[in-house]
Amino acid sequence: MQTQSIFKTVLAVAVMLVMYSFTANKFQTPNEISLKVKVSSVKTAEGNIHVLLFNQAVGYPTNPAKAFKHIKGKATAGEVNITIDKLPAGTYSIVAFHDKNANEEFDKSWFGSPKEDYGFSNIPSEFCGTPSFQQTSFVVNPASNSVTVKLMNLN
């Protein structure tokens, strides 16, 4: 009789664990992807590299508050690698800049020209002007999860 009671308890616990695992999987998002961003042409190790990831044209590229993600990493001369975790698959665009003085802002001169190096996804450093979200956009999915941004060295 005691063996039967233990068996029922073990069976009940096993059923609850199986039910929990099915329920827990519903709250996980299996399509979350880690995006590897390589920022190249970094001149010095001063300050930080900022990567603004946009998932829509609204606010792109000048309004950091509208960015889907804003990641900052310590600058190193040459290149900086930053990983952005937990992204749903989709279309994104990146603007990056080298905040040499670490004031958390993209500095411009009094007439609006950039004082700090910057770059966009899918745009070569020779590009002139401000590209659109569409020109700089790229697709993130499990098969495509890395992008390079080459900074424009203005000085």
C-alpha positions in Angstrom: 0.0 0.0 0.0 2.8 2.4 0.9 4.6 1.6 -2.5 1.4 2.5 -4.3 1.2 5.9 -2.5 4.9 6.7 -3.3 4.3 5.7 -7.0 1.3 8.1 -7.2 3.3 10.9 -5.7 6.2 10.4 -8.1 3.8 10.2 -11.0 2.0 13.4 -10.0 5.4 15.2 -9.7 6.5 13.9 -13.1 3.2 15.1 -14.7 3.6 18.5 -13.1 7.2 18.8 -14.4 6.2 17.9 -17.9 3.3 20.4 -17.9 5.6 23.1 -16.5 8.1 22.5 -19.3 5.5 22.9 -22.0 4.1 26.1 -20.3 7.6 27.6 -19.8 8.5 27.1 -23.4 5.5 29.3 -24.5 7.1 32.3 -22.7 10.6 31.8 -24.3 11.3 33.4 -27.6 13.2 30.9 -29.7 13.8 33.5 -32.4 16.1 35.7 -30.3 19.4 36.3 -32.1 22.7 37.7 -31.0 24.0 40.3 -33.5 27.8 40.7 -33.8 28.8 44.2 -34.7 32.3 45.0 -35.8 33.2 48.7 -35.7 36.4 49.2 -37.8 38.7 52.2 -38.5 38.8 53.2 -34.8 41.7 55.7 -34.5 42.4 55.7 -30.8 41.6 54.0 -27.5 40.2 57.2 -26.1 36.5 57.2 -25.0 33.8 54.9 -26.1 32.2 53.5 -29.2 28.4 53.9 -29.4 26.2 51.6 -31.5 22.6 52.7 -32.1 20.4 50.0 -33.6 17.2 51.2 -35.2 14.4 49.0 -36.3 12.4 51.7 -38.0 13.1 54.9 -39.9 11.5 57.1 -37.2 14.3 59.0 -35.4 17.0 57.5 -37.6 19.9 58.4 -37.4 19.9 61.5 -35.2 17.6 60.7 -32.3 19.2 58.1 -29.9 16.0 58.0 -27.9 14.3 56.4 -30.9 16.9 53.7 -31.2 15.7 50.1 -30.5 19.0 49.4 -28.7 21.9 51.7 -27.7 25.0 49.8 -26.8 28.3 51.3 -25.6 31.7 49.7 -25.6 35.2 50.8 -24.6 37.2 52.1 -27.6 40.3 50.3 -28.7 42.5 51.4 -31.7 41.7 49.4 -34.8 38.3 47.7 -34.2 35.7 47.2 -31.5 33.5 44.2 -31.4 30.1 44.5 -29.7 27.4 41.9 -29.4 23.7 42.8 -29.2 21.8 40.0 -27.6 18.1 39.0 -27.7 17.1 40.5 -31.0 14.1 39.3 -32.8 14.7 38.5 -36.5 14.0 41.6 -38.6 15.3 44.5 -40.5 17.7 46.9 -38.7 20.0 49.8 -39.4 23.1 51.0 -37.4 24.7 54.3 -36.8 27.9 54.2 -34.7 30.2 56.9 -33.4 33.4 57.3 -31.5 32.7 59.4 -28.4 36.4 60.3 -27.9 35.7 62.6 -25.0 33.3 60.2 -23.3 30.6 62.9 -22.9 27.9 60.5 -24.1 27.0 62.7 -27.0 27.9 62.9 -30.7 29.7 66.2 -30.9 29.2 68.6 -33.8 30.8 71.9 -34.7 28.8 75.2 -34.3 27.7 74.8 -37.9 26.6 71.2 -37.6 29.5 69.2 -39.1 30.6 66.1 -37.1 33.6 66.5 -34.8 33.7 62.8 -34.0 34.1 59.8 -36.3 30.9 58.0 -37.3 29.7 55.3 -39.6 26.6 53.5 -40.9 25.8 49.9 -41.7 26.2 49.0 -45.4 27.7 52.3 -46.2 31.4 52.7 -47.2 33.5 55.4 -45.5 33.7 57.4 -48.7 29.9 58.1 -48.6 28.9 61.7 -48.5 25.8 62.9 -46.7 23.4 61.2 -44.4 22.0 57.9 -45.8 18.4 56.8 -45.3 17.3 54.0 -43.1 16.6 51.9 -46.3 20.1 52.5 -47.6 21.7 51.3 -44.4 19.3 48.5 -43.4 20.2 44.9 -43.2 18.3 41.7 -42.2 19.0 39.8 -39.0 18.1 36.2 -38.8 19.9 33.0 -37.6 21.8 32.7 -40.9 22.7 36.4 -41.0 23.9 37.7 -37.6 26.9 39.9 -38.2 27.6 43.4 -39.6 30.6 45.7 -40.0 30.4 49.5 -39.6 33.4 51.4 -40.9 33.9 54.7 -39.2 34.5 57.8 -41.3 37.7 59.4 -40.1 37.2 63.1 -40.4 40.3 64.5 -38.8 
